[in-house]
Amino acid sequence: MHEREFRAFVLIAETGRMDVAARKLGYSQPAITYQVKRLEESLGYKLFTRHPTGARLTGDGRMILPSVRAVLLLIDSMRDAQGSRSGEDRDLERSA
């Protein structure tokens, strides 16, 4: 499982559309479809039901959505902390 798969999953869940998620993430629609397929294979169950007007979360998809959001929040906060830490390191180097 990869961060990009999680981000695609959340955006599709929020928009209900793979094409919109692909556009917002800067991917092609086949790339987004592939990412969702990989995530589904890793988890062992379907996350969306596809239909002509978009994609709807399955029960399993609804169940894991809060956890995936929490993982992405954690990843983002670790990046923010690293960015702050890097700034502190630069400040220490300048004062030395």
ZAFIVEX-226328 format. One record per residue: residue in three letters; x, y, z of N, C-alpha, C, O, CB in turn. Coordinates in steps of 0.02 Angstrom, whole numbers, plus 50000, padded with zeros to 5 digits. Glycine has a CB too. Layout:
<lumdrens>
ALAXYZXYZXYZXYZXYZ...
</lumdrens>
This chain:
<lumdrens>
MET500424994150000500005000050000500445006250000500955006650035499525000050061HIS500245010949960500635017049951500215023249964499605023149958500945017349881GLU500555028549982500215034849996499795037149936499225039349945500725040250013ARG500055036549876499685038849817499035034949809498525037649786500115038249754GLU499035028549826498435024549823497925026949875497325027349860498595017049835PHE498165028549935497725031149987497425037849966496825039049975498105031850053ARG497845042249937497595048849917497075048149861496565051649861498185053349893ALA497195043649814496705042449761496055039749790495515042049771496985037449709PHE496095035049836495505032149867495085037549901494485037849891495715026849918VAL495405041849941495035047049978494715051949929494135053849939495505050750026LEU495085054049879494805058949832494225056149791493735059649778495355061449785ILE494275049849771493715046649736493115046149783492555047449763493925039549710ALA493245044349846492695043849894492355050649903491745051049909492965041349962GLU492745055949904492475062649914492105065349853491585068649859493025067449933THR492365063949794492075066649732491585061949699491145064049662492625068449684GLY491665055449712491245050449679491425049449606491055046249569490525052549684ARG491995052049585492195051649515492945050249509493355053749539492015058249477MET493115045249470493825043649459494145048849413494725050649423493895036749428ASP493775051249364494075056149318494235062749353494745065849340493595057449259VAL493795064849399493915070949436494505070049483494935074449488493285072949477ALA494545064349517495105062949561495755062849521496265065549544495005056249597ALA495745059749464496345059449422496575066449404497175068049409496215055349358ARG496115070649382496285077449362496585081349421497095084749414495665081149335LYS496265080849480496495084549539497185082149562497575086149588495995083849595LEU497325075749554497965072949576498505073349522499085071849535497875065849598GLY498305075249462498795075749407498975069149375499515068349348499415078949432TYR498515064449379498615057849348498115056949291497635060749283498525052149401SER498235051849250497745049849200497215045549236497345042849290498075045949140GLN496635044949205496125040749235496345033449239496205030149289495475041249195PRO496675030649187496915023749195497395022849253497405017549285497245021449131ALA497805027949267498275027549324497895027249390498075023449435498765033549324ILE497365031249396496965031149457496605024449465496585021649519496445036949456THR496335021949410496005015349411496495010049433496315005649473495715013649342TYR497105010349408497625005449427497795006049501497875000949535498255006549384GLN497845012149527498015013149598497465010149642497615006949693498105020649613VAL496845011349624496295008449663496305000849659496194997449709495605011249638LYS496434998249600496464990949592497014987949635496914982849667496584989149518ARG497594991149637498144988749679497954988949753498104984249790498774992949668LEU497634994249774497424994749844496904989349860496944986249913497135001849858GLU496434988349815495944983049825496274976149829496074972049870495424983149769GLU496764974949787497114968549789497494967749854497514962349882497594967949729SER497804973149877498184972849941497714971349999497894967550044498554979349953LEU497134974449999496664973550054496244967250048496024964450098496204979550057GLY496144964949987495764958849976495014959949970494624955149976495884954150032TYR494804966049958494094967349946493994973649904494444977749898493724968050014LYS493394974149876493214979849833493084985949876492794985549930492594978249790LEU493304991649852493194997949886492635002149856492315006049891493835001949887PHE492525001249791492025005149755491595000649711491824995349688492365010549712THR490985002649701490584999949647490595005149592490475011049604489844998149670ARG490755003049532490795007649476490135007649439489825002449430491375005849428HIS489935013549417489335014249377489455019949327489935023649335488705015549421PRO489025020649277489145025549224489255032749247489615036549215488575025449176THR488955034549303489025041449326489565042449379489655047949405488375043949354GLY489935037149396490465037949445490605031649483490535026049458490295043349493ALA490825032549545491005026949588490725028249658490765033849684491785026049591ARG490455023049688490185023449756490575018849802490765013249782489435021749757LEU490685021049862491025016749911490615010549927490005010949933491165020649975THR490955004949934490624998949959490604999550035490865004350064491014992449937GLY490294994850067490284994750141490994994450168491164997950217489884988750166ASP491414990350138492114989850159492474996450149492874998650191492474984250121GLY492344999750092492655006150079492455011350131492875015150154492455008550010ARG491815011550148491575016250200491905014650267492055019150306490805015850207MET492005008250280492295006250344493025008650351493225010650406492264998650350ILE493415008250297494125010050304494265017450290494815019850305494535005850258LEU493785021150263493905028150245494175032250305494665035850295493255031250220PRO493885031950364494165035850420494885033950436495295038350452493735034850482SER495045027550432495735025350446496225027950394496775030050411495765017750450VAL496025027750331496465030150277496565037650285497125040150277496155028550207ARG496045041350302496125048550314496605049750372497015054250368495435051750330ALA496555045750424497005046450482497735045050462498185048550485496795041650538VAL497835040050421498525038450397498795044350358499375046350367498525032050353LEU498395047250313498625052950273498755059050317499235062750304498105054650219LEU498355060050368498475065550415499145064450451499515069250461497895066050466LEU499285058350470499915056750503500505058050456501005060950477499915049450527ILE500445055750394500975056950345501095064450336501665066650336500805053650277ASP500555068250329500625075450319500935078750381501355083250373499945078550305SER500745076650440501025079650501501765077850509502155081850534500635077350563MET501955071850488502675070050490503065074250442503625076350457502775062450474ARG502785075650384503125079950335503185087050363503705090250356502745080050269ASP502645089450393502665096150423503195096550477503565101450481501975098050451ALA503225091450519503725091350573504425091150545504875094550570503615085250619GLN504525087250492505185086950460505365093650430505945095750435505195081450406GLY504885097050400505015103650372505205108550426505665112550416504415106150334SER504865108350483505025112750538505715111050567506105115550583504495112250593ARG505845104750572506495102450598507055104650552507585106850576506505094750606SER506965104050487507475106150440507615113550447508195115750443507265104550367GLY507095117550458507185124750469507575126150532507995130650533506515128150472GLU507445122350586507815123150648508545121250638508995124550663507515118850704ASP508665115850599509355113750586509735119250549510315120550564509365107250545ARG509405122450500509735127850462509885133750508510415136850502509285130150403ASP509415135350553509525140850600510115139450645510525143850660508895142250641LEU510175133150669510735131250712511395131750674511895134050702510635124150739GLU511395129650611512005129950571512225137150561512825138650563511905126650503ARG511755141750551511925148750541512215151950603512655156150599511315152650519SER511965149950661512195153050723512845150050748513155152650794511675152450777ALA513065144450718513685141250741514305144450713514855142350728513675133850722
</lumdrens>
